[in-house]
Amino acid sequence: MVEEETGPTHFQRLAQVLSNLDDGAVVRFANSLKVASDASRVFVCGNGGSSAMCSHAAADMAKALKYPGFLNCSFVCLTDSVPLLTAMANDHSYDEVFVRAMKVNNFSYRDYLLVVSSSGNSQNVVSAVDYACSITEPTTNVFAFTGFDWDNRVNTMLRSERSDENIFHVSSMEYGVVEDVHAAAFHRVVELVRSK
């Protein structure tokens, strides 16, 4: 039998975070997708639960947005190819897996990158942001969904590129809350793109 909780429940903590949320970066990401050309691709990546969320989001966006004609761009989840991911990690370094996968997929100036990271400190995610900023325009084409500390490495890098408006930050130190809000943000993107 589960004991009665004495503090706020997960749902209560989640509701509190959601009530104080600024979704400006989510709106900016959705608007960027709307103007992306058919030559553009949206690359998404993350680790662990964020990786699973990226895979889910790429599938949702392709099915709900690309297929019915709401968007022209395509979606690439960099963690969907386990053989490629493990080969890059084994032959090079796990810190480089996303950058090497971006290179294999010919990431270009037309493309977009969205990283999802609860901590914003994973080296492979930081490296992906750094590489994308060197190839494409960071103020319009590089986005991050992060959590935990505001001054994490991904947020710091994007702020240095004058791209702080592209950071969707969840002010919580709990993985469950951060991941739930990130999942909701992807559904919000679909809702925004489908709206007129």
Number of C-alpha atoms within 10 A of each C-alpha: 3 4 5 6 7 6 8 10 10 12 10 11 15 18 14 12 16 17 9 10 14 12 17 13 20 23 18 19 26 19 15 15 23 17 12 19 15 12 11 19 21 21 24 26 26 26 17 11 15 23 20 15 22 28 20 16 21 22 16 16 21 21 12 17 22 17 12 11 12 17 20 19 22 21 21 20 23 24 22 16 11 10 10 16 18 15 14 19 16 11 9 12 13 16 17 19 26 28 22 23 20 19 12 10 13 10 22 16 15 17 23 28 26 24 25 26 28 29 20 25 17 16 16 19 26 25 18 27 24 18 18 24 20 12 14 18 16 23 16 16 24 26 28 28 29 27 28 19 17 17 14 17 17 29 27 17 17 23 17 10 15 12 21 18 18 25 27 26 24 26 17 19 13 16 16 14 22 25 21 14 23 25 17 12 19 22 14 16 21 18 14 16 20 16 8 5
